[in-house]
Amino acid sequence: MESKLLKIKLNSGYRSQLERLIAYMRENIEYPANEMTQKGYFWDSTFIEQTDEADFLYIVLKSHDFSKIMLDENELSPTPFREVYEQFRRQCWAPEPYTDIEPIFCFNSSFKFSH
């Protein structure tokens, strides 16, 4: 299992939208799970970092092979999750691109964080 870490700068006022997104995912896990399966990766865990500059969302992604993930979202068969996720992205992600932090090593491929 491969891991990646994304660092996403957030706009101010993101907190309630993030809580809404996470609540939706917990209550309707079949929708994000379906889309992640189609794409070839899944969200393992998420973290928030608060700094004087801005707040950042970190997402740990896992995949069996990142070289085979879906890159063209036009191939995706969207679920009701897509609208909730896209609203979060539009309102909460800062306009600059996210940072894809290079992984060094995943010590335990089955390690999962709990909520």
C-alpha positions as CSV (number, residue, x, y, z in Angstrom):
1,M,0.0,0.0,0.0
2,E,1.3,3.4,-1.0
3,S,0.7,6.6,0.9
4,K,0.6,10.3,-0.1
5,L,0.1,13.4,2.0
6,L,-1.7,16.5,0.5
7,K,-1.5,19.9,2.1
8,I,-4.4,22.2,1.3
9,K,-4.5,25.9,2.3
10,L,-8.0,26.8,3.5
11,N,-10.0,30.0,3.3
12,S,-11.2,31.6,6.5
13,G,-14.6,30.3,7.8
14,Y,-14.0,26.8,6.5
15,R,-14.7,25.0,9.8
16,S,-18.4,24.5,9.6
17,Q,-18.2,23.4,6.0
18,L,-15.4,20.9,6.9
19,E,-17.6,19.5,9.7
20,R,-20.5,19.2,7.3
21,L,-18.4,17.3,4.8
22,I,-17.0,14.9,7.4
23,A,-20.5,14.3,8.9
24,Y,-21.9,13.6,5.5
25,M,-19.1,11.2,4.8
26,R,-19.7,9.4,8.1
27,E,-23.4,9.2,7.5
28,N,-23.2,8.2,3.8
29,I,-19.9,6.3,3.6
30,E,-21.1,4.3,0.6
31,Y,-21.0,7.4,-1.6
32,P,-17.4,8.6,-1.0
33,A,-16.3,5.0,-0.7
34,N,-17.7,4.3,-4.2
35,E,-16.0,7.3,-5.7
36,M,-12.7,6.5,-4.1
37,T,-12.9,3.0,-5.3
38,Q,-13.5,4.2,-8.8
39,K,-10.5,6.6,-8.5
40,G,-8.2,4.0,-7.1
41,Y,-7.3,5.6,-3.8
42,F,-9.0,6.4,-0.4
43,W,-8.7,9.0,2.3
44,D,-7.0,7.4,5.3
45,S,-7.1,10.3,7.6
46,T,-7.4,14.1,7.7
47,F,-5.7,16.7,10.0
48,I,-5.9,20.5,10.5
49,E,-2.9,22.7,11.1
50,Q,-3.5,26.2,12.3
51,T,-0.8,28.7,11.7
52,D,-0.5,32.5,11.8
53,E,-0.4,32.5,8.0
54,A,-3.4,30.3,7.4
55,D,-5.1,27.0,8.3
56,F,-4.2,23.9,6.3
57,L,-6.0,20.6,5.7
58,Y,-3.8,17.5,5.4
59,I,-5.2,14.5,3.8
60,V,-3.4,11.1,3.9
61,L,-4.3,9.2,0.8
62,K,-3.7,5.4,0.3
63,S,-3.6,3.4,-2.9
64,H,-2.3,0.1,-4.1
65,D,-0.7,1.9,-7.0
66,F,-0.9,5.7,-7.5
67,S,0.4,5.3,-11.0
68,K,-3.0,3.7,-11.9
69,I,-5.4,6.2,-10.3
70,M,-8.1,7.9,-12.3
71,L,-6.8,11.3,-13.4
72,D,-9.8,12.3,-15.6
73,E,-12.8,13.0,-13.4
74,N,-15.0,12.9,-16.6
75,E,-14.6,9.1,-16.3
76,L,-16.1,9.1,-12.8
77,S,-19.7,7.9,-12.2
78,P,-20.5,10.6,-9.6
79,T,-22.6,9.9,-6.5
80,P,-24.5,12.4,-4.3
81,F,-21.2,12.9,-2.4
82,R,-19.8,14.8,-5.4
83,E,-22.0,17.8,-4.9
84,V,-21.1,18.1,-1.2
85,Y,-17.4,17.7,-1.9
86,E,-17.3,20.2,-4.7
87,Q,-19.2,22.7,-2.6
88,F,-16.5,22.3,0.1
89,R,-13.7,22.7,-2.4
90,R,-15.2,25.8,-4.0
91,Q,-15.9,27.5,-0.6
92,C,-13.0,26.4,1.5
93,W,-9.9,25.6,-0.6
94,A,-7.7,28.6,-1.2
95,P,-7.2,29.4,-4.9
96,E,-3.6,28.2,-5.0
97,P,-2.8,24.6,-5.8
98,Y,-2.4,22.0,-3.0
99,T,1.0,20.7,-2.1
100,D,1.7,17.0,-2.7
101,I,4.2,16.1,0.0
102,E,6.6,13.4,-1.1
103,P,6.2,10.2,1.0
104,I,9.3,8.7,2.4
105,F,8.0,5.5,3.9
106,C,4.8,4.0,5.3
107,F,5.8,1.9,8.3
108,N,2.5,0.0,8.6
109,S,0.3,-0.3,5.5
110,S,-2.7,-1.4,7.5
111,F,-2.5,1.3,10.1
112,K,-5.7,3.3,10.4
113,F,-6.6,6.4,12.4
114,S,-9.9,6.4,14.2
115,H,-12.2,9.4,14.7
